[in-house]
Amino acid sequence: MSRPPVFPDQTASGIALDPRTLERVVPESRRPDGTVRKQLKIRPGYTPQEDVSRFRGTRQKAMDGAALPKGHIIGWVAPSSESQQKAKPGANAPPPNKNAKRRAKQRAKKVSETTEAVKDNWEDEDE
């Protein structure tokens, strides 16, 4: 059989479960002047004010359960390693929508124009 904990879990008011008698008690403690406070028994069913939780209705509890973590952005999905690996080889694939296709075509045209212009300039200087 395992031994009871040396410092049993206490509520906000300091009430703990006595491991020997299984009664709720406020354990004895030492005052600053060195004297010892007696252990206090707590009546069964008694809940001190500081241990009473705030009332939450059923709808409020449901909302709390469905709440997003703090700092979470709605609709954002963290990138996974698989999606990053898929994105690299798929860079040469055609863009998915019409505007993206048009922009890609414009970029390719601009790159080809700049390379041609540079070649023309070099040839002009040599001649």
Accessible surface in RSA format (square Angstrom, percent):
REM  Atomic radii and reference values for relative SASA: ProtOr
REM  Chains: A
REM  Algorithm: Lee & Richards
REM  Probe-radius: 1.40
REM  Slices: 20
REM RES _ NUM      All-atoms   Total-Side   Main-Chain    Non-polar    All polar
REM                ABS   REL    ABS   REL    ABS   REL    ABS   REL    ABS   REL
RES MET A   1   240.00 124.3 151.29 100.1  88.71 211.2 129.69 110.3 110.31 146.1
RES SER A   2    99.81  84.3  75.71 101.0  24.10  55.5  52.73 112.3  47.08  66.0
RES ARG A   3   220.00  92.4 196.94 100.4  23.06  54.9  70.51  96.4 149.48  90.6
RES PRO A   4    72.51  52.8  55.12  50.2  17.39  63.2  61.76  51.0  10.75  66.8
RES PRO A   5    88.14  64.2  71.37  65.1  16.77  61.0  82.79  68.4   5.35  33.2
RES VAL A   6   127.06  83.6  99.30  89.9  27.76  66.9 106.15  92.2  20.91  56.7
RES PHE A   7   178.16  89.1 159.47  98.8  18.69  48.6 160.56  97.3  17.60  50.4
RES PRO A   8    32.97  24.0  27.50  25.1   5.46  19.9  27.61  22.8   5.35  33.3
RES ASP A   9   138.65  97.1 118.99 118.4  19.65  46.5  41.43  97.5  97.22  97.0
RES GLN A  10   100.59  56.2  66.04  48.3  34.55  82.3  16.42  35.0  84.17  63.8
RES THR A  11    67.03  47.7  50.07  50.8  16.96  40.4  59.52  79.9   7.51  11.3
RES ALA A  12    89.69  82.5  41.23  63.6  48.46 110.2  54.39  76.6  35.30  93.5
RES SER A  13    29.88  25.2   3.97   5.3  25.91  59.7   8.41  17.9  21.47  30.1
RES GLY A  14    17.53  21.6   0.00   N/A  17.53  21.6  16.92  46.4   0.61   1.4
RES ILE A  15     6.89   3.9   5.49   4.1   1.40   3.4   5.49   4.0   1.40   3.8
RES ALA A  16     4.09   3.8   1.16   1.8   2.93   6.7   4.09   5.8   0.00   0.0
RES LEU A  17    91.30  50.8  85.70  61.3   5.60  14.1  85.72  60.2   5.58  15.0
RES ASP A  18    11.74   8.2   9.36   9.3   2.38   5.6   2.54   6.0   9.19   9.2
RES PRO A  19    51.00  37.2  27.21  24.8  23.79  86.5  32.56  26.9  18.44 114.6
RES ARG A  20   199.29  83.7 163.93  83.6  35.36  84.2  73.76 100.8 125.53  76.1
RES THR A  21    79.16  56.3  53.77  54.5  25.39  60.5  60.63  81.4  18.52  28.0
RES LEU A  22   127.72  71.1 107.75  77.1  19.97  50.2 107.75  75.7  19.97  53.8
RES GLU A  23    73.37  42.1  68.71  52.0   4.65  11.1  30.34  58.7  43.02  35.1
RES ARG A  24    72.56  30.5  68.95  35.1   3.61   8.6  42.70  58.4  29.86  18.1
RES VAL A  25     5.44   3.6   5.44   4.9   0.00   0.0   5.44   4.7   0.00   0.0
RES VAL A  26    43.26  28.5  43.26  39.2   0.00   0.0  43.26  37.6   0.00   0.0
RES PRO A  27    41.23  30.0  35.81  32.6   5.43  19.7  35.81  29.6   5.43  33.7
RES GLU A  28   110.87  63.7  93.44  70.7  17.43  41.5  22.25  43.0  88.62  72.4
RES SER A  29    50.16  42.4  40.50  54.0   9.66  22.3  42.96  91.5   7.20  10.1
RES ARG A  30   162.95  68.4 136.57  69.6  26.38  62.8  53.34  72.9 109.60  66.4
RES ARG A  31    97.08  40.8  92.90  47.4   4.17   9.9  23.90  32.7  73.18  44.3
RES PRO A  32   143.88 104.9  99.86  91.0  44.02 160.0 113.73  93.9  30.14 187.3
RES ASP A  33   112.69  78.9  71.81  71.5  40.89  96.7  50.48 118.8  62.21  62.0
RES GLY A  34    34.88  43.0   0.00   N/A  34.88  43.0  25.25  69.3   9.63  21.6
RES THR A  35    68.90  49.0  62.52  63.4   6.38  15.2  67.59  90.8   1.31   2.0
RES VAL A  36    70.32  46.3  48.61  44.0  21.72  52.3  48.61  42.2  21.72  58.9
RES ARG A  37   101.74  42.7 101.07  51.5   0.67   1.6  35.70  48.8  66.04  40.0
RES LYS A  38   176.18  86.0 162.09  99.5  14.10  33.6 109.06  98.2  67.12  71.5
RES GLN A  39    75.05  42.0  53.75  39.3  21.30  50.7  14.60  31.1  60.45  45.8
RES LEU A  40   105.99  59.0 104.38  74.7   1.61   4.1 105.99  74.4   0.00   0.0
RES LYS A  41   153.85  75.1 127.70  78.4  26.15  62.3  78.00  70.2  75.85  80.8
RES ILE A  42    31.25  17.8  19.66  14.6  11.60  27.9  21.72  15.6   9.53  25.9
RES ARG A  43   170.47  71.6 164.02  83.6   6.45  15.4  70.88  96.9  99.59  60.4
RES PRO A  44   133.34  97.2 105.94  96.6  27.41  99.6 112.36  92.8  20.98 130.4
RES GLY A  45    75.48  93.1   0.00   N/A  75.48  93.1  42.02 115.3  33.47  75.0
RES TYR A  46    95.11  44.4  88.10  50.1   7.01  18.3  60.25  45.3  34.86  43.0
RES THR A  47    74.26  52.8  57.12  57.9  17.14  40.9  31.54  42.4  42.72  64.6
RES PRO A  48    12.51   9.1  12.08  11.0   0.43   1.5  12.51  10.3   0.00   0.0
RES GLN A  49   146.89  82.1 134.71  98.5  12.18  29.0  59.95 127.6  86.94  65.9
RES GLU A  50   107.96  62.0  80.62  61.0  27.34  65.1  42.79  82.8  65.17  53.2
RES ASP A  51    38.37  26.9  11.32  11.3  27.05  64.0  14.49  34.1  23.88  23.8
RES VAL A  52    83.71  55.1  60.58  54.8  23.13  55.7  63.78  55.4  19.93  54.1
RES SER A  53    96.33  81.4  74.53  99.5  21.80  50.2  50.61 107.8  45.72  64.1
RES ARG A  54   197.09  82.8 172.41  87.9  24.68  58.8  72.51  99.1 124.58  75.5
RES PHE A  55   174.11  87.1 153.26  94.9  20.86  54.3 159.63  96.8  14.48  41.5
RES ARG A  56    75.25  31.6  69.99  35.7   5.26  12.5  28.41  38.8  46.84  28.4
RES GLY A  57    20.21  24.9   0.00   N/A  20.21  24.9  20.14  55.3   0.07   0.2
RES THR A  58   116.44  82.8 105.88 107.3  10.56  25.2  82.56 110.9  33.88  51.2
RES ARG A  59   207.18  87.0 204.32 104.2   2.87   6.8  77.27 105.6 129.91  78.7
RES GLN A  60    84.79  47.4  82.43  60.2   2.36   5.6  29.34  62.5  55.44  42.1
RES LYS A  61   127.58  62.2 118.40  72.6   9.18  21.9  65.29  58.8  62.30  66.4
RES ALA A  62    67.16  61.8  49.18  75.9  17.99  40.9  61.31  86.3   5.85  15.5
RES MET A  63   138.82  71.9 134.13  88.8   4.70  11.2 101.43  86.2  37.40  49.5
RES ASP A  64    78.26  54.8  60.82  60.5  17.44  41.2  28.06  66.0  50.19  50.1
RES GLY A  65    68.74  84.8   0.00   N/A  68.74  84.8  38.83 106.6  29.90  67.0
RES ALA A  66    80.59  74.1  50.66  78.2  29.94  68.1  61.48  86.6  19.11  50.6
RES ALA A  67    69.34  63.8  39.65  61.2  29.69  67.5  48.96  69.0  20.37  54.0
RES LEU A  68    95.97  53.4  73.05  52.3  22.92  57.6  73.40  51.5  22.57  60.7
RES PRO A  69    95.51  69.6  79.47  72.4  16.05  58.3  91.63  75.7   3.88  24.1
RES LYS A  70   214.61 104.7 174.13 106.8  40.48  96.4 126.63 114.0  87.98  93.7
RES GLY A  71    73.13  90.2   0.00   N/A  73.13  90.2  42.70 117.2  30.43  68.1
RES HIS A  72    77.48  42.3  48.46  33.7  29.02  74.2  32.30  33.3  45.18  52.6
RES ILE A  73   115.69  65.8 111.66  83.2   4.03   9.7 114.96  82.8   0.73   2.0
RES ILE A  74   149.12  84.9 127.10  94.7  22.02  53.1 128.03  92.2  21.08  57.2
RES GLY A  75    72.57  89.5   0.00   N/A  72.57  89.5  41.64 114.3  30.93  69.3
RES TRP A  76   142.33  57.1 128.60  62.2  13.73  32.2 109.98  58.6  32.35  52.5
RES VAL A  77   124.57  82.0 105.85  95.8  18.71  45.1 108.82  94.5  15.75  42.7
RES ALA A  78    62.58  57.5  48.30  74.5  14.28  32.5  48.30  68.0  14.28  37.8
RES PRO A  79    86.26  62.9  60.76  55.4  25.50  92.7  67.68  55.9  18.58 115.5
RES SER A  80    58.33  49.3  49.95  66.7   8.38  19.3  45.35  96.6  12.98  18.2
RES SER A  81    76.11  64.3  67.19  89.7   8.92  20.6  40.95  87.2  35.16  49.3
RES GLU A  82   113.49  65.2 112.25  84.9   1.24   3.0  33.95  65.7  79.55  64.9
RES SER A  83    53.83  45.5  46.71  62.3   7.12  16.4  44.73  95.2   9.10  12.7
RES GLN A  84    96.76  54.1  92.23  67.4   4.53  10.8  29.37  62.5  67.39  51.1
RES GLN A  85   123.26  68.9 118.27  86.4   4.99  11.9  41.41  88.1  81.85  62.1
RES LYS A  86   152.00  74.2 138.28  84.8  13.73  32.7  91.45  82.3  60.55  64.5
RES ALA A  87    66.48  61.1  47.18  72.8  19.30  43.9  58.48  82.4   8.00  21.2
RES LYS A  88   164.09  80.1 143.99  88.4  20.10  47.9  94.74  85.3  69.35  73.9
RES PRO A  89   102.81  74.9  72.64  66.2  30.17 109.7  85.62  70.7  17.19 106.8
RES GLY A  90    38.15  47.0   0.00   N/A  38.15  47.0  25.76  70.7  12.39  27.7
RES ALA A  91    81.53  75.0  46.42  71.6  35.11  79.9  56.95  80.2  24.58  65.1
RES ASN A  92   147.31 101.6 114.25 110.4  33.06  79.6  36.61  88.1 110.71 107.0
RES ALA A  93    59.46  54.7  40.43  62.4  19.04  43.3  47.05  66.3  12.41  32.9
RES PRO A  94   110.01  80.2  90.80  82.8  19.21  69.8  96.13  79.4  13.88  86.3
RES PRO A  95    39.49  28.8  31.39  28.6   8.10  29.4  37.02  30.6   2.47  15.3
RES PRO A  96   129.65  94.5  92.96  84.7  36.69 133.4 103.49  85.4  26.16 162.6
RES ASN A  97    83.86  57.8  78.71  76.1   5.15  12.4  34.74  83.6  49.12  47.5
RES LYS A  98   174.24  85.0 166.90 102.4   7.34  17.5 111.13 100.0  63.11  67.2
RES ASN A  99    80.41  55.4  79.24  76.6   1.16   2.8   3.85   9.3  76.56  74.0
RES ALA A 100    16.40  15.1  13.75  21.2   2.65   6.0  14.33  20.2   2.07   5.5
RES LYS A 101   110.10  53.7 104.54  64.1   5.56  13.2  49.54  44.6  60.56  64.5
RES ARG A 102   124.79  52.4 119.00  60.7   5.79  13.8  60.30  82.4  64.49  39.1
RES ARG A 103   110.34  46.3 109.29  55.7   1.04   2.5  41.62  56.9  68.72  41.6
RES ALA A 104    32.60  30.0  26.81  41.4   5.78  13.2  28.26  39.8   4.33  11.5
RES LYS A 105   157.06  76.6 149.59  91.8   7.48  17.8  98.93  89.0  58.14  61.9
RES GLN A 106    98.51  55.1  93.06  68.0   5.45  13.0  37.41  79.6  61.10  46.3
RES ARG A 107   147.64  62.0 145.33  74.1   2.31   5.5  67.01  91.6  80.63  48.9
RES ALA A 108    63.40  58.3  50.92  78.6  12.48  28.4  58.82  82.8   4.58  12.1
RES LYS A 109   131.12  64.0 124.99  76.7   6.13  14.6  73.80  66.4  57.31  61.1
RES LYS A 110   141.66  69.1 139.85  85.8   1.80   4.3  84.31  75.9  57.35  61.1
RES VAL A 111    94.24  62.0  92.72  83.9   1.52   3.7  94.24  81.9   0.00   0.0
RES SER A 112    49.18  41.6  45.62  60.9   3.56   8.2  37.55  80.0  11.63  16.3
RES GLU A 113    89.87  51.6  85.94  65.0   3.92   9.3  36.39  70.4  53.48  43.7
RES THR A 114    70.66  50.3  67.71  68.6   2.95   7.0  61.58  82.7   9.08  13.7
RES THR A 115    65.73  46.8  61.74  62.6   3.99   9.5  55.38  74.4  10.35  15.6
RES GLU A 116   102.61  58.9 101.64  76.9   0.97   2.3  33.74  65.3  68.88  56.2
RES ALA A 117    49.62  45.6  43.71  67.5   5.91  13.4  49.20  69.3   0.42   1.1
RES VAL A 118    76.87  50.6  76.37  69.1   0.50   1.2  76.87  66.8   0.00   0.0
RES LYS A 119   128.00  62.4 125.24  76.8   2.76   6.6  73.99  66.6  54.01  57.5
RES ASP A 120    78.65  55.1  77.57  77.2   1.08   2.5  20.36  47.9  58.29  58.1
RES ASN A 121    85.64  59.1  83.80  81.0   1.84   4.4  18.70  45.0  66.94  64.7
RES TRP A 122   158.55  63.6 158.19  76.6   0.35   0.8 144.12  76.8  14.43  23.4
RES GLU A 123   102.73  59.0 100.57  76.1   2.16   5.1  35.75  69.1  66.98  54.7
RES ASP A 124    99.10  69.4  81.81  81.4  17.29  40.9  28.46  67.0  70.64  70.5
RES GLU A 125   131.11  75.3  97.67  73.9  33.44  79.6  45.15  87.3  85.96  70.2
RES ASP A 126   122.28  85.7  87.70  87.3  34.58  81.8  30.71  72.3  91.57  91.3
RES GLU A 127   176.62 101.4 114.01  86.3  62.61 149.1  66.40 128.4 110.22  90.0
END  Absolute sums over single chains surface
CHAIN  1 A    12421.0      10204.8       2216.2       7296.3       5124.6
END  Absolute sums over all chains
TOTAL         12421.0      10204.8       2216.2       7296.3       5124.6
